[in-house]
């Protein structure tokens, strides 16, 4: 696989010694990431979905080159870096957190990128990686604290209680109730005491 130039915005990938044009709009890549997160798809199925989404001419890629096509697509999605499974816990979901992510990216880009007819994935990713303080980063920080079982501040605990939908696991139901029942109650009691004083 030919390395990708990090200072360009690639529109094709080299697979089996041939260049194949690719879909580079950020929405196509978000579709791939949604498929990768789908628990009903195994790795092979998710890779095939990625190939079909990223390569408009996927059917012309020889079967023997599909693993290389998947690796090249993965490198493109990872902005030219080595592909590999992330060992980090997923603290956000591209679909579920779309409103928060869109708002954070708009703050960096200075416009709502969803209104753009086209935006290269690497440009979108640059905006995303530049997101600073705000609702999205606060939600991710709280999720990370909860995942690592670190104590939340009173303000964070109140924010979680007031925005339960942001902290419910995908699918909700019993798992949501189990996780929410683990939340400390001491802050509520402390707040009630402060209000009575």
N, C-alpha and C positions, 0 to 999 in steps of 0.2 A: 504494500500500500504506500502510495506517494504521500509524504507528510504535507499537511495543510499549512499554508502561509498565514500566520496569525495577524498579519498586517493587511490582509485582503479580506474581501467578502466573497467567499467561494460560491460559485453557481453550478459547479459540476464536481464529481468525484471520480478518481481513477480506480477502476475495478478490472482486474484481469488485463491490464495494459491498455484499456479503452476508457475514454471519458464518458461518463453518463451525467446528463443534466439532472439537477435535483430541485425539489421544492424547498425554497429557502425562507419563505414567509414564516414568521414566528408562530402563526396559528397551526401550520402543518406540524411543526415540532411539538407544540403543546398537545396535539392529537396523539402523537407518538408517545409522549410522556404519560398521557392518560391511559393508553393501551398497556404500557409497561407496568402501570400501577394496578391494572385490572387483575384481581385475584383469580379470576376464571381462566386467564391465559397463562399457559406455562411459558418458559423462556423461549422455546422454539416458535410457538405461535406468536408471541410478542415480537420476536425478531422478524418474522414474516410480515406482520402488520407494519412494522417500521419500514421494511424494504418497500412494501406497496405504497406507503404514504410518501416516503422521501423520494423515491425514484418514479417519476411519471411513466417511464418506459421499463418498469420492473420486469415485465414479461420477456424483454429482450436480453436480460442478463442470464447467461448460461447457468444451469443448475450448479455446476461445479464451482462457480464463482459467488454463490449466494453467501457463504460465510465471510468472504472478503468484502462483499457489498454491505453486509451487516456491520462489520468492523469499521468500514469507512463511514457509514452513516452514523454510527455511534461516536466516532472521532469528530464528525461534523457537529453533532449535538453537543458534545463536550468542548466545543470551540477549539478543536485542533489538538486537544490533549489526549494522552493515552486513555483508552477505554478501560473501564474496570468497574467492578461492583462497588458501590459505596458502602462503607461499613458504618457510616453515620446514620443515626435514626432519622426517619422522615419526619420533619417537624412542620411541613406544610404540604398541601396538596394543590396542584396546579388548577384543578377544576373547582374543588370545594372552596378554596381561598381566592378564587378569581377576583371578586370585588376588592379585597384587600390588596392583592398583588397589583391589580390595574391602577388603583389609587396611588400606591407607592411608586410604581413605574411612571405614572403621569407626573408626579411631583418632581422626579428626576429629569424626565424628558421635556417638561414644560408644556406638555399637551397630552391629550388622551390618545394613546397609540392605537386603541381599538378602532378609532375613527379613520386611521390611515388605511388606504387600500392595500398597501404593501409595506412591510418593515422586515428587513433581513433579520434572521434569528440571532446572529452575532451582535447586531446593534441592540436588539431587545435584551439580550443577555447582558450586555454591557450596562444598560440602564438598570436592569434588575440587580446586578452585582454592586451597583452604586447606591442602592437604597439605604437611607440612613434612618434616623429616629422617626417613629410614626406608629400608626396603629398596627401595621403588618409586623414590624420588627418587635413591637411590644408583645403581640400575640405569640410570635415564634419564641421569644425569650421566656415567656411564661410556660409555654409548652415544654421547652427544654428543661426548665426548673422542675416541672412536675415529673417529667420523664426520669430525671436524675434524683427525684425525691428530695429536692432542696426546699427549704421553707420559702413561702411567698410572703411578701410584705402585706400589710393590711390593705393597701390600695390595690395590689394585685389580686388578692383574694376577693375583694369587692368587685373588681372588674370581671373576674371569672364568674361570679354569681350572677352578675348583670348581663353577661354575654355567654351563657351556657352553650349556645349553638356553635360558638367558635372553638370550643374545647371538647365537644362531643366527638367520640371516634366515628369514623365513617360507618354508616349503617345504624348508628344509635342503638336503641333497644336496651337489652340487658347489660351489655358492656358499658354503655353510657351511664346507666344507673349505678353500676358497680364502681366506676371511676369517680363519679360525682359523690358517692357516699364516702369515699376516702378523703374528701376535702375536709380540712379542719373546721370545727364549729366554734372554736374559741374566740375568733374575731367577732362573730355575731354577738356572742354573749358579752364580750368586752365592750362592743359598740353600744349594746343595750344598756350596760351599766353606765357608760359615759353619758348617754342621753337622759338617764334618770337623775344624774347628779346635777 
